[in-house]
Amino acid sequence: MEGQEEPRISDVDQAETVTMPPATGEGPDPVDLFADEEAERAFGSGAAHKAPSSGHRGRTILALLLLAVLILVGCWFGVRAFFRDRVAPGVTLGGQAMMGRTRDQVRQIVDRQVRDSQVELKGEGTSARAGLKDLGVSVDSDATVTKIMNAKGSAGLSRLNPFHGEAVPLVAERDQLAMDRYLTERFIPRQDRSVPSTIVFDQGAHAFRPQEGRGGKAPELGRVQDAVSSLIDKPGRRLAVGVVYKDVTMPISLDTANQVASQANQRLAKDLVIKGADDDLMTVPAATVATWVKPVTDLDKGTMELGFDRQAIKQYLDQELARQLNRDMVTAVNVKNTKGDVVAETTKGVDGVRVTDVSATADLVVKALEEGDTNPVQASAEITPHKEQTRVARYDVPDGDIWIQVNLSDQTATAYHGTTQVKTFPICSGKPDNGKWSDTGTFFINVRYAVQTMRGQGYVTPNVKWVSYYNGSEGFHTASWNSAGIAKGDPAQYGSHGCINMYEQDAKWIFDNAPIGTMVKVEGQVPSGPAR
């Protein structure tokens, strides 16, 4: 009834009560559920009939909860994987949601919003529509994209929390002088303009010089600067600003400009050097550094300081760093004897180098230029250690691999199979002067020609037979024009341009028996007269 409390039913009252009919002698006898001892042991004396069903429900609920947890964990890792290379939830640029977008998609949006960021300027009878670049703003699109991709950090919960937002501004640099120049040219007649003293680069003198300004009418920058700040924080909009003018004396003095020009010229006095791996160096021409000079001005305070265009620096390094400092890894090839001793290195190993993080290197270049530090700037790079490959040559055993010993002292070439001497030939080596001597050292035959036209400084010799090069332009070959020099072993009088002159049959023997890869050891000193 209304107004009266409904009678409450206790838990016991709610339980279903089963009443067994009394025994009357008619019909089947009542069934004793616990007459079976096995059943009694299974359920326990006095146990409720519904206990097994409750336990089953509990296990089912636990299994469902576990399944739900597994599904949630799987979803969590799936979402983390999805957003690993995409923008996190809650991130915006200019009020536009960036969630889930890839780097390329973000770049397109950044470029579009930069283009759409404009200021409608209205002056006395004149108006203009200016973009951010017109007003001296340099937007670093790459850095802006990176900032958006990394927004909200890397921590899982806070990064993926859609209720925690982050509005990302543009990464940009401002040039007050460029803004003043644009507004002045658009709204003030030439004869009425104030002009701040500045610095200009004299191509003929390869140096900066001051350029004197003058007093006159100048635009008030405050409102325009506020509009630019608003567009940097929230790009993609169009704002309207009225341009106000004022009469000023020379905004920046000639003395100030002269000091900045002197500082800039000090930076050009020595080449900027960027160091890669080992002794690899990249030199930036002074003329290029000059294009990076970008003074930082405050027209209200009348100050100018030396500054540099970081974006121009990064753009240059993007083009040149990898080209000049990257190098491929070269596997070192060593020749060892049967004892494991290194006999020679046929190919010198070179570590591989890949330039990384150009932005970090650009920051170091800017810092070095600002501070006047003339030490080489260390570029960020990854080094891949070179591998080694060993070839075992049997030079130290009887009847081993073939090799050739050239003895400059007695003007002979001797072929060996390991330690076994096979054949000795008379030779005539290079002249001991004028840079034509034969180099000493351990080399390996690498190029061969049955017939070749040989060319060098001051000579052309056609149809030279049985040529086996082992050291650049030095090698064994037939020298039919130099029989006297070979016979006497007199390089001082008859010497070559560095090659080993031989009789034809001897040069052919080496060509036939010493393949590419044959070791050549050149030893001794060139005699001052005939060796034979």
C-alpha positions, 0 to 999 in steps of 0.5 A: 500500500502507498505510504507503507513499507513493503515487507522485506524478505530475508535471504532465507525466505527467498530460498526455494523450499521443497516439501516432501509428501508424507509416506502413505503407503501409496505410490513410490517411497520418498527417495533418500538423496544421501543413501549412496555412501559414495554420494555422501562422500562426494557431497558431504553430509548435510551439504546443500544440493546447489553447491556444485552449481555455485562452484561452476558458476564461480569458475565461469565468472573467473574465466570470463574476467580473465578473458576480459583482462586478456582482451584489454591487455591485447587492445592496449598493446595493439593501440600502442603499436598503432600509435608508435608511428602516429600522432597521439590522441588529443594532439592538435595543430591550429585547432585541428585534431592530429590523432592517428596521422602519419608523418607524411600526413602531418607534413601536408597539414603543417604546410597547408596551415603555414600557407593559410596563416595570413595577416590582412594589413590596413594602413592609410589608404593602403592594404596588403595581405602578408604571409608569415614569410613576408613578415620575417617568420621562418617556419621549420616544418621538419622540426614542427612535424617532429614536435607533433609526432613526439607530443605528449611524450613516450609514456604509455598511459599519459601519451594515449590518454584522449582526455589529456590534450596538447596544442602544438605551435609552429617551430619558427624563428622571427626576423624583426628587421625583415618585418620592418622592411616589409611594412616599410616598403608596403606602407611608407613612401620611399622618401619618408622612410626611416632606415636602420643601419645594417650590414651587407656582404661585399662580394668583391672584398669577400667581407661584410661592411656596414650600411648607414641608415637614416631617420624618418617614418617607421611602422609600429611593430607591436600589433603585427608582432602580436598577430604573428605570435598568435598565428605561430601558436594557432596557425591556419587563420587569417587575422586583420591588423591596422598599421600605425606609424611613428617618426623615429631617429635612425633605428640602429646606429652606424657604430652598432652595424660596424661592430656586427660587421667586424664580428661577422668578418672574424667568422669568415677569417677561417674556414668552418670545418666539420669532422666526420669519422677518423680524419675525414673533414668537410670544409665549408667555404667562407662564401657559404658561411656568409650567406648564413649570417642573419643579424638579430635586431631589436628596433625599439632598443636600437640593438643588433647582434650577430646571428645565423640562419639555422634553417639555411645551415640545416638545409646545406648540411642536409645536402652536403654532410652525407655526400662528403662524410659518408663512406661504405665499409670495406672489408680488410683482406689479409694474407697470412702464412701457414703459421698465422703471421700476417704477411701483407694486407691486400685490401685495407679495411675501412670502417663504414660511416653514416651521418645521423641527426643532421639537426644536432650537427646544425645546432653545433655549427650555429653554436660554434659560429656564435661563439667564434669557436674555430675548432672542427665541429664533430658531426653525428655519425654511426660507425660500422666497424670493418670486417676482416677476411684472411687468405692463407698463402703457403709462402713459408713451406717448400713447394708452396705458393708462387711469389716474386722477389725483386732485388733492386740492389743486384737488379734481379727478379726471383720466382719462388714456390714457397721457400723453393727457388724456381727461377731468377731473371735479370732486370732493369728497374726505375731510375733513382732520380726524378721520381721514377724509382721503383717503390719498395714494399709488398704488393700483389699483381692485380692487372695483366695485359698480353699486349698494351700501349703504355702511356706516361708523362713524356712517352707513349709506347705501343705494343708492349708485351706481357704486362703484369702490374702490381703497384699502380703503374709499376709492373713487369713487362717486356722492354725490347728497347732496353736490352743493354740496361737489362744486361748490365743491370744499370738503372742509373743509366738505362732505368725505366719510369718505375716498371721492371724491364725484362727480356721478352721470354722472362716477362712471358714466364711471369705472365704465364706463371704468376696469376692475379694475386701473386705476391711481389716483394720489392727490396734493396736499393738502386745501385749507382752504376751497373750491377753486372 
